[in-house]
């Protein structure tokens, strides 16, 4: 809560408040915009000094351009409504385009009570928001400090419940849990997108016009977006939807749940269920799928690599480190490039690794859309595979260099 606000006044700091302003004394009118950012900066520096071997995590309410270096941000006290769900989707895209990719909204709304469907759809969208958090004003008077028992009981009598996934009944909990599990499975994609964001300034969430500026639909849509490098997300922002019209950008796209392929530059009606929101993978992409865990620090025993058939050369990436310290500034990281290349009837996935970070987990490869191919070679040696419903599956060690499909 670092906004320049005084409880002794009815609004923000008066302009007469004097600031040090890095040695040049000035009044509040000049310092107002950067007040929150400078507080975030000071907090970051203090936490680094307190624990120099661990990266700080900060969440700020007030910030300014450049403040993304110090803290994540959320969109403020929103309302449990479909309108605010749609607004959250737009806010995340615009924040990312403004250089602020580490952001999120209060899932389900901070004020009022969402119904089960709204809560589910919000959680499913938030899987693809970098800061994912349920939050609620709770059974407190105006969300302020602790109040007396009678006020709490009166509030509870209005059937206002918490935002924990188990607070909405078993059926809803099942859908919310599924969304949270997907978040854990995509942590490799998310962390890699963060690496590109920190290194190159690449937005983690990209409006379609940034990726496909020549496409007229991409210029006008505010709903769909690209997450990371190769995921097309089309959130459900209206209640009781059974179908959604989706305009697929150039190239082929695969439904991440069913593996159904859709051709690019076409508009299709996609059937909707409450289980998930439409998410599609770009053809030729290599998508790391991590196991569902109880927390991000739990050891990884096995990672899946989902490889989607495509007709064009394309690169995919995976960045890994310990997630906490500063060893990555030296060589304690692993940055893996997967080059998917097509030459006549042969497809090769080459793997190039930078850094010294080693993960000893097993890799299970799943080839999607390769049902007409017969032979798989790893490091030029033919291997045995399992084929099920058009999918090809095999296990390899983490030191492979090439996969050849003929």
N, C-alpha and C positions, 0 to 999 in steps of 0.2 A: 504494500500500500504506500507507494512512494510518490504519489501525485502531489503537487504543491497546493495543499488544501489545509485550511485551519479550522478546527472545531469551534474556535472562538468567533468566527465570522460566518456569514451565510454563503460564502462563495470561496474563490481561490485566494491565494495570498494577495494582499493589496500591493500595488506597485511601489509603495514606500518601503517595503521590505528590502534591506540592503544585502547584497551578495558579495563575497570575496572576489569571485570571477577571475581566478588564477592571478591574483595580485592587482587587478584593475577593478576597484570598487565600483559597483553599478547597482541600479535598482532592479526590482523584479521584472519589469517589463522586458528587459533584455535577457534575463536568465530563465524566464518561464519555460520555454520550449525544451531546453536541455537539462532542466532540473532533474527529471526522472532518470535520464540517461547517465548523468554524472553520479547519481546515487547508486545506480546499477554498477557503474565502473568502479566506484569506491568499494562496493561490496565484493565485487570480483577480486579486486586487488587484496582486500583483507582476507578472503578465503584462501587465495593463493599463498599468502604469507603464513596463514595458520597451518595449512597442509600443502606444502609445495610439491608433493609427489602425487597429488590427486587433482584431476580436473574439476573445477567447481561446476555445480548446476545451480542456476538462479532463475527464478520466475518473477517478472516485473509487471506491474500494472501500467506504469507510465514509462515511456521511452521516446526516443527520437532517432532520426536517421543516423546510422552508425552504431546504435545501441545493440544491434544484433550480435555484435562481438562479445557481449557480456551476459545476455540473458534471453531466455525465451519469453514469449508474451502470450496473453490470451485476450479474447475479444471483448471482455467485460461482462457485465451482468445482463445476460440475455433472457429471453422468455421461452417457455415451453410451447412453441407453436411451429407449424409448418413454415410459416413466413420466416421465422428466425433460423430454421434449418436451411432454407434456401439462402438466406443472408450469410450464414456461416460458410457455405460453399463458395460464395463469391468473395467473401473477405479473405479466405485462405489463399485464393488465387491472386488477389490484388496485393496482399502482403508479400507473397513470394516474388511477384514482379517488382516490388519496391525494395527488394533485397532482404526481406525478413521472412525466411522460410521456416524458422523454428517457432511455430505458433499453433494455437488451437482454440476451440470454443468449449464452453461448458456443455458437455454432452447431456442432452435431455432438457437443457435450459436451466438457468439459475433460479428463475422465478416461475411459480405456478407448477402444475403437475402434468407431465406428458402421459398420454395413453400408451399402451404397450407398443402399438405399431410405430408411433413417433419415436419412442425410445430405441426401438430396434433399428430403424432406418438411420437415426443419428449415430448410433454406435457403429453401424456398418460404414458410414461415411468417414467417421473419425479414425477408422483403421488407416486411412490415407491422409490423415493430418499428423504432422510431425509431433505435436504435443497432444497426447490423447489422455483426457481426464474427464471423469464424471464429477460433477460439482453441483451443489444445491444450497440454498440459504438455510435449509433445515427447519426444524420446529422451534425457531427462535423468533422473537418479535422483531420484524423488519430485518432479520439477519444480523442483528447487533450482538452485543455481549450477552452473557448468560442472563436468563430471566427467571422469574419464579415458577414454581411447579404448576400452579393453576394455569398460567399462560401456556406452558408447554402442553398440558393436557387438553386445553381448549384448542390449541393448534392441531394436535394429533387427532382430535375428534372430527376434523374436517377432511380426514382421509388423505392427508398429505403424507407421502412415504418417501423414503430415501432413494438415492440413485444407485445403490449397490445392485449388481446384476440379479441377485436372488430376491430382490424386493418386489418383483412384479409377478411372482408365481412361477411354477415349474415350466410351463410351456414357453413363456417369454424368456426365462433364464436360459433355456436351451439355445435360443437364437443369439442371445447376447454372448453366451459362452463361445459359440461358434465364431463370432466376429473377433473376440479377444484371442482365440486360438489362431486365427488367420494373421492377426497382428504379430504374434510370436513367430509364425512361420515365415513372415516376410521381413524379419528384422535384418537379414542380410541385405536385402534390396534397400531397405530404409537407411541402414548405416552407410552403404556405398553411396547412396544419393547425398547423404550428409557430407561425405568426403569430397565429392565433386562440388558441392555447394561451398564448402570451406576453402577448397583449393582454387576453384575457378569462378565462384560466384554464380554457378548454374542453379536456377530455381529448382527446388525439389518438386514442387507442384507447378506444372506449366499449363497455362491456358492453351487451347488448341491452336490459336493464331500464332503463338510463338514457335510451335513445332511445324505447323502447316500454314504458313502465311499466304500461300497462293490459293487456298481453299476458301471459297465464299462462305461455306457453312461455319468454318472455324472462326471467321471474323465475327459472326453474329451470335454464336452460342455462348452461354454463360454457365451451362450445366456441366458438360463433360470436360475432362482434363487428362493430361499425361502425368503419371507419377513416376519419378525416377527416369529411367531411360526408355523402358519398353512396356509400361502398363497403361492401358486406356481405361479410365474409370468413368462410369456413367451412373451417378447416384440417383436414388429414388427420392424425389422431393415432393411428391404428392401422395395423399392417402388413397388406399383401395385401388392401387394400380395392378392391372393384370398383364399389361404389355407396355413396352417403351420403344418409341421410334428412335433409333440410333443411326447417325450418319458415320460410317466407318471411313477414316482417312485413308490415304494412299497406302498400298500394301495389303497383305493378308493379315487377319487377326484371329486368334483362337480364344474361345471362352475358357477362362482359367479353371472353371469347375467341370464343364462337360467335355472340353477339348473340341467342340464344334468349331469349324472354320468358317469365317466370314470374309468375303472379298472386299477390298478397299474401294473408295470412291463410290460406294453404294449406300442406300438407306434401307434399313431392315427393321421390321417389327420383332422385338425380342420378348419372349414370354418371361414374365416376372413371377417370382415366388417370394415368400417371406424369409426364406433361408439366407438370401444374400442379395447384394446389388450387382449389376452387370460389371464385370471386370474382364478385360481382354489383353492377350499377350501378343506383341508384335512377332510376325513370322521370322524365324531365324534366331530369335533371342534364346539366351541361356539364362534361366531363372533359378537361383539358389533357393531351396525350400528347407528351412531349418525345422527341427522337431519342436513340437509343442512342449514348453517347459513351464515350471512354476515361477521362475524368475529368470531374468536375462543372464545372470551369472552362473546358472546351472551348466555343467559340462555338456558339450555336444559330442554325442557318440557317433552320429551318422547325419550326413547332409545329402539331400536329394538335389540332383541337377536336372531340371526339366528343360529339354531341348526341343524347340518347335520347328518343324519343317518349313523351310523357306527357299525361295529361288534366287535370292540376292545375298551378296556378302554383307555381313553385319558384325559389329563388335558388341560384346557384353562384358560386364565388369563385376568384380567382387572385392571389396576392401574389408580387411580384418585387422584388429589389434586387441589389446587386453581390455579396451573399453573404459579404462579409468585413468591410467598414468600418462606420462609424457615420453615413454620409450619410443613412440612412433616418430618423434623428432629426429631420432637416430635411424636405426634400421629395424626396430622391433614392430614391424607391421608386415602384412602380406597384401599386395595389390595384384590381383589376377585379372588378366585380359583373356577373354575367350573370343577367338576369331573364327567365325562361321564363314566358310568359303565354299563356293560352288564352282566346279569345273566339269563341264559336260554332265555325265551321269554319276559323278563322284562328289560326295560332300565330306569335307574335313573340318573338324573343330580342333583348332590348335590352342594350346594353353601356355601362356607366358606369365611368369610370376616374378614380382619384384619384392625385395625386403626379406627379412630373416625370420618373420613370425611363422611358426609351424603349428599346424593343427593336425593331429593324428587321427581324426575321425575317418570313417569309411564313407566313400561317396557312392550313392546309388543313382545311376543314370536312367532317366526315363525319356525315350524318344517318342515324340508325339507327331503323328502325321507321316511317318516313314513306313507305312504298311507294305509298300511295293518293294522295299529294299530287302536284300537277302543276307548280306554278309556284313559283320561288324569287326573292325580291327582296332585294337588298342596298342599304341606304339608299334604299329605294323604287324602285330600278331593277332590272328583270328581268335575270337573268343566265343563261348557259348552264351546264348541269351534266352530269356523267356519272352514269349509273345502272348499277349492277352488282349482281345478286343481291339486289335489294330495298334496296340502299344508295345514297344520293345523295351525290355528292362534288363539291366545287368549291373553288377557291383564291381567297382575298381578301387584301387588304392589311391591315396592322395598325391602320388608323385607322377601321375600320367602326363604325357606331353601332347599326344594326338589321339583323336578318335576318328576313324575313317569309315564311312558308310557307303557301300557299293551295292 
